C-alpha cells in the first residue's frame, strides 16, 4: 500500500501492475501494511487464488488488514461528517475477511509449490515477527534457476527479533534499499537518546507522541521503555498504546499510536491535539516516506494539514533511527556479502523498495565493490 500525497497514493493503490486474470498466486514477505495492505483490494477486484505467507505473517495480517479496513472506513466517515474531501476506502471489512480465507501459512525452511514449475522457500529476514526473504526456484526446460527476494532485511542485535538469515544459491537477487545511503546510530545509542527525550519531556510537563508501526517497532519501544524504567534511567510515567494491533501493556506512557508514517488512524487525532503544544515531543522511530505527514513532521514544517485543518507544529521533534527494523547501508552490505558467499552463480542485483536518490547512491556503492546492479523502473519486466 502506497503512502504519501493522498490523491497520488489513492491512484497508485487503485492501479494494479497486471490484470487479475494474469495473476496466478501471491507470495507475501511480511505483514507490514506497505507490503500486505492492498491484498484486500485484489480480492475486491476479483482475485480468488492462493496467498502464501509464513504462519506468523498470516496471524498478523488477520488483525492488521481488518484494522486497515476499519481505519479507512472510519477516516472517510469522520471527514464526511465534517464536510471535508475524503478518499473512498480501497476496500471494506468483508474483503479483509475474504483475504484471510485465501491466505495459507507455511513454516520457514519448508519448500512449497506456488504454481507448477515454481517452488518457494521462506527464510527468516529478521525484520519483524514472521518476516521472510523468499527463495524462488523456477524450473523450465529441465533447468532450474533461483530468484531471491530479500524482503525487508532486519538488523542484528535487536532485543526481540531473531537475526536475519542470508539466503543461499541465488542466481539473481531482488533487494530492498530503504536505508541504502546512510547508517543508523547504534542500538545502545538509541536507547540512551530515548531515555534523554523521556526525562526532558517529563521535566517540562509534556507528553511524548510516538507514531510507530503497530507490529515490531511498537514492541521494541515498549521493551526499551520498560527496561529504562526498571533501571531508574527514566521516571515512572504511564505508557499508553493506542492501537488495537499492539500488545497489552500494564504500565503506561503517552502515546504510542500506529500508523508509522502518520498517514491515517489514531495518531492523526493525537497530533491534531498535541502538535501545537511546545511542551510535547513527537518522537519518530521509523522511516518516513516522501510526501507523507511523517516526512513533513521530520522536516519541521511549521504548519501541518491534518483532517483538512491547519495545525501549528510547536512540539519538539526528535528522530531516533536506532530503533529502525530496517538494516542500514553497512548492514545491508554485510547481508549481501553473506548471500554472495553462499551463491557462486550470483549475477544481477535489482534494487527496489527505496527512494530513487537512495537507490542510485546504494547502486554506486555496490557497483564500486564489484556487484552488477540495476534500479528498474516500476512495471519493468526482466528475464533471468
N, C-alpha and C positions, 0 to 999 in steps of 0.2 A: 504494500500500500504506500503510495507516494504521499509525502507531506511537504507543504510549502505554501505558495500563494494559493488561496482557496480555489479560485476558478481554474487555474492551471492544473492543480492537483486533481480536481474533480474530472477534468477532461482526460488527464493521463490515466486515472483509475478506471475510467469507463472505456478506455481503448485497449483492447486485447491484442497480444502480439501475433495471434493466428486464429483462424476460425475455430470455434468449439469442436466442430466435426473432425478437425485435423489433430485434435489433442487426444492422445491415447492413454496418458497417465500423468500424474503429478508426483514428483519426489521432493518432499519438503525437508529443508535442512534443520530448521528450528522454529520455535513458536513466536519469536518477536514479530510484532504486528507489521513491520516493513517487509517481512518475508511471508507471513501467513494471512495478512489482513484482507486480501482480495479473493481468498478461496470461496467465501460465500457468494461473492459476485459471479464467480464462474458457475456456481450452482444456479443462481438467479437467471443466468443466461443459457442454461440448459445442459451444463456438464453433468454427467451421471456415472463416470468411471471411477477407478480407484485413486485415492490419495494416500501415498506412502509416507510414513513418518516413524521416528522412534517412539517407543511406548510412552516415555515421559513427555515428548512433544505433543502426542495425542492428548494426554491428560491435561496439559496446559492449554492447548487450543480449545478444549471443551469449555473452559471458563473465559478465555481471552476473546474468542470470536463472539460468544454471546454478549460479553461486555462491550465489544466494539459495536455490535448492532444496537445495543441499548443506548450507548452514548450518542451514536449518530441520530437515533430517533429522538432522544431527549433534547439534544442540542438544537435540532431543527424545530422541535415543538417550543422550546424556550425562546428562540429568535422570532418564530411566527407570532407568538403571543405579544412580543414587543414590536411587531410590525416591522421587523428588520429583514433584509435579504438573507436567505439561507440556502445552503446546498442540500438538495434532496439526498436522503440516505442512499448509499450504494446498495444496501440490502437490508432485510429485516431479520427478526429473530428466527423465523421459520427456515431461512436459508442457512443460518449458522447451525441450527439443529441438524439439517439435512447434510451439511458438510461433515459432521461427526459420524453420520451413518456410513459415509463413504471412506472415512479415514481408517487405515489399517496400521496398527503399531507393531514394529518389529524391533528386536534387540540389536545392540551393537554387535559387529563382527559376525553376523549371520547373513549370508547372501540370500537375496530374494529376486525372483524373476519379475521384472517390471512389465515387459512385453516379450514376445518371442525374439530371441537374439540379443536381449538387453538384460543383464543381471547387475544388480546394485548391492553395495555393502556399506553400512554406516560405521564410521569410527568416531570416537569422542573428539569434538572440536574444542572442548574446554571453555566454551563461551558462556552458556547458561545451562541450566538443567535440561538434559535431553538434546543439546546441540550436537550437530554432526557435520563432519566432512563426508562427502559421498564419493565412493569408488564406483564407476560405471563401466562395466566390461561389455563392449559391443562386438558381436561376432557376425561376420559377413563373409561369404565365400570361403569358409573354413579358417579364416584368420580373426584373431581377437585382439583388439586394442583397448587400452584403459584410459578413459577420461576421468580426471579427478576434479571435483568441485570442492574448493576449500570450505565453503560455508563461511560463517563469520569466525575468524580464528581468535581463540581466547588467549589469556595471559597466564604466565607462570606465577605461582606464589600467592594466588587468591585464597581466601580463608575457606570458602565453602563450595568451590568448584574444582573438579579434577583437572590435571594438566592436559593440554591439547596433545593428541596422538597424531604424529605426522603420517599421512598415507604413504603407501609404497607401490612401486610398479607403474607409475604414471607414464603414459606416452605424451599426453598433453594435460595442461592444468588451467582451470578457470579459478582465478584467485581474487579475493577481496582486497581492497586497497584503502580503506577508510582513513587510516592514520599513516598513509604512506609518506608523508612529508615531515613527520615530527615524532619525537619520543615523549612518553609520559613521565611525570615525576614518579618516584618510587612509591610502592605501597606504603612504606613507613613514613615517607614524606607527606603523603596524602592524609595519613592518619593524624599526624601532628598538626597539619593545616586545619583539618576538620575540628580538632579539639580547640584550636585557637579561635575559629569562627564561632563555635558554640559559646565559649567563655565571653568573648567580646559582645556578642549579640545579647546574651543573657544579662550582662552588666548594664546595658543601656535599655533594658526592659522590652526588647523586641522579640519578634517571632522569626524563626528560620523556615522559609518555604523551599522545599526540595522537590522539584519536578524530577521524577525518576521512573524509568521503565519498571513496570509492576513486577516483572519476573527477572530476577538476577540482581539488578542494581539496588532495588529496594532492600532485599535481604542482606546484601553486602553492607549497606549503610547502617541498617538496624544492628547488625552484628558489631560493627565498629563502634556505634554509639553506646551499646550495652557494655562493651569491653572498656571503653574510656570511662564510663560512669562507675563501673566496678573498681577501676584503678584509682578513682578520685581525680582523674585528669579533667573532668568536666563536672559542673554542678548537676544535681539530680533534678532534671526537668522532665515533664511529661513528653512522650512521643506519640503523635497521632499518625496512623497510617490510613489516609483517606482513599482507600482503594479496595473494592471487593475482591481483587485478584491477589492482594498481598496477604502474607501470613498474619494470624492473630498475634498481637503483642500484649504484654501485661504492663509495661511501663510506657509512658507516652511523652512525646516532644513535638512541637508544631514546626511544620506539617509536611509529611511526605505524601505526595499525590501523583499518581500516574496521570498524564502522559509525559513521556520523557522529553519530547520536543515542544511541549506546551501548546499543542495544536487543537486539543479537544479535551472534553471531560472535566473532571473536578478541579484540576489545577487552574483552569481559567477563572473559576469563581474565586479561588483563593487569591490569585494575582489581582483580580479586579478590586478586591477588598484590601490587599496588603501591599501592592507595589508602590503606592504613593506615600507610605509611611517610612521616613528615614531611619526609624529605629529598627526596622526589619532587615533581614538579609535573604536574598534569593541565592541559594546555593546550587550551582549547576554541576552535576556529576556525570554527565554523559554528552555524547556528540550532538550538536545542533546543526541540522541541515540548512542549506541556503534557503532563504525566503520564509523560514518558519518563525513563529513568535519567539521561540527559544533563541534563535540566532540574533534577533533584534534585541533581546534582553542582554545577551552576551556582548553585543556591540554597544550597550548602554545608550540606546536611542532614547531621547528624553520623553517621548510620547509613545505609548503602546496602544494599538487598537484591539480592544477586547470586547467581543459581542457588539461590534459596531460603535462602541463608545471610546472616547479618548481617556486614557489613564496615564497620569504623570508617573514616570519612573524615578522615585526618590530613594527607594530602598537600596541598600548596598548590594552589589552583585559580586559574587565570588565564584570562580571556576576551579574545580579540582579534577584534573584529568586522571589522577592516580586511581580513581575508582571505575574507570572505563573497563568494560568487559571485552573491549577490542584490543588485540595486540597492536603495539605501536610499530614504527618503522623498523627498529632493530629487532624486535621480537618476531615480526613477520619475516625478515631476512633470515633469522635463525631457523624458524619453522621451514622456510623454503629450502635452506641448505640441508636440513634433515630429510626433506622429501627427495631432493636431488641425490643424496647419498644412497637412498633406497630405490631410486628409479634410474637405472642406467640408460634407458631409452628416452628420457625426458627431453622433449623438443620445445614446442611453442608454449608460451605462457600468455594467457589472455586476462588482462586486469579488468575487474568490474567493481561495482559497489564502492564508488568513491567519486568525489567531485573532480571535474576534468583537470584543473590545475594540479591537484594532488596526484592523480593518476599519472600525469605527464612527468612530474618530479620523481615519482617512485619508479616509473619506467626507466628514466635516465639513470637512476641509482642502480637498478638491476642490470641494465644493459652494460654499464661500465664494468661490472664484475662478471660478464660473460653469459648472461641469460639472453634468450631470444624472446622479446616481449612485445605485445601489441595491446592497444587500448581500443577495442572495437566499438563502433557506434551502436546505439540501440537498434534492434531488429536485424543486425548483421548475421548472415549465415556463414558457417565455416565447416569445411570437411576436415577430417583428420585420419 
